[in-house]
Amino acid sequence: MPPDDPSLTLARLSRLLENTATSDLTLPQFRVLGLLAAGDERASLLAARLAVAKPTMTAIVTSLVDRGYVVRESAPGDRRVVRLSISPSGEAAVEAAGARLRAVLDDVLTRCAHPEAVLAALDELRVALDERWAERAAGQQPLVGARRAR
């Protein structure tokens, strides 16, 4: 069965953005820094939120720590818990990468009949992804195909 059009479109857009990433940040590094920019995070929760294996998250975080973009700290009283925070240079890197990625997205949007509607739909998708993550974090598995009234 071929992928449906929205899934294929998202996959193609993702690949376009991956190819836009520069030597400064890969798309996975951008995702990590983007979430860290919203506040400190436990490494294990970040891995779950990004749906990556813990060893993958460790490799990404280590590369970001080595470059001075992320600070890794043990939680007081429990050295097993690792908290991550973005550094000022990490904030600058994610901002610069975000601007480059947004320029590519804006270039694609110029080819859309209703770019504002596409951006609104992307924002709605972001909210839905955040809701899904919150449900999963709370131990509730969202029903596949279920649609919530808004």
Secondary structure, DSSP 8 states (H G I E B T S, - for coil): ----HHHHHHHHHHHHHHHH--SS--HHHHHHHHHHTTS-EEHHHHHHHTT--HHHHHHHHHHHHHTTSEEEEEETTEEEEEEEEE-HHHHHHHHHHHHHHHHHHHHHHTTSS-HHHHHHHHHHHHHHHHHHHHHHHTT----TT-----
